[in-house]
Amino acid sequence: MRVIVTVVEKITSEAHIDIPDGLNKSAIRQHIVDRYNTGECPQI
């Protein structure tokens, strides 16, 4: 599955990341947080 994540703070930033199929909402959120924390998503 492919999702576009928009992080809004002082600046809006988009990251295109691949999300494994079959994840529930909580697992998707954790996957996105993990990518953000490892620097794979642009940080604000």
VOBAPA-447526 format. One record per residue (C-alpha): residue number from 1; x, y, z. Coordinates in Angstrom, 3 decimals, padded with zeros to 6 digits, m for minus. Layout:
// VOBAPA-447526
   pos          x          y          z
   NUM          X          Y          Z
...
END
This chain:
// VOBAPA-447526
   pos          x          y          z
     1    000.000    000.000    000.000
     2    001.260    003.503   m000.699
     3    000.261    006.497    001.406
     4    001.153    010.162    001.446
     5    001.875    011.497    004.914
     6    001.536    015.189    005.617
     7    003.122    016.428    008.838
     8    001.840    019.854    009.821
     9    003.651    021.993    012.343
    10    005.205    025.329    011.455
    11    005.990    023.991    007.970
    12    003.998    021.489    005.939
    13    006.049    018.616    004.589
    14    005.085    015.542    002.560
    15    006.727    012.147    002.506
    16    005.955    009.307    000.119
    17    006.513    006.010    001.913
    18    005.464    002.424    001.289
    19    003.199    000.836    003.907
    20    002.923   m002.968    004.000
    21   m000.523   m004.275    003.064
    22   m002.808   m005.650    005.758
    23   m001.800   m003.372    008.632
    24   m004.458   m001.990    010.956
    25   m004.666    001.724    011.814
    26   m002.425    001.415    014.866
    27    000.236   m000.542    012.968
    28    000.177    001.997    010.112
    29    000.667    004.818    012.596
    30    003.594    002.980    014.237
    31    005.165    002.249    010.843
    32    004.989    005.955    009.934
    33    006.406    007.027    013.318
    34    009.258    004.530    012.937
    35    010.113    005.860    009.448
    36    009.995    009.437    010.762
    37    012.238    008.609    013.737
    38    014.845    006.900    011.540
    39    014.990    009.919    009.236
    40    013.344    008.226    006.253
    41    010.670    010.925    006.265
    42    011.588    014.601    006.049
    43    011.804    016.136    009.481
    44    010.535    019.599    010.252
END
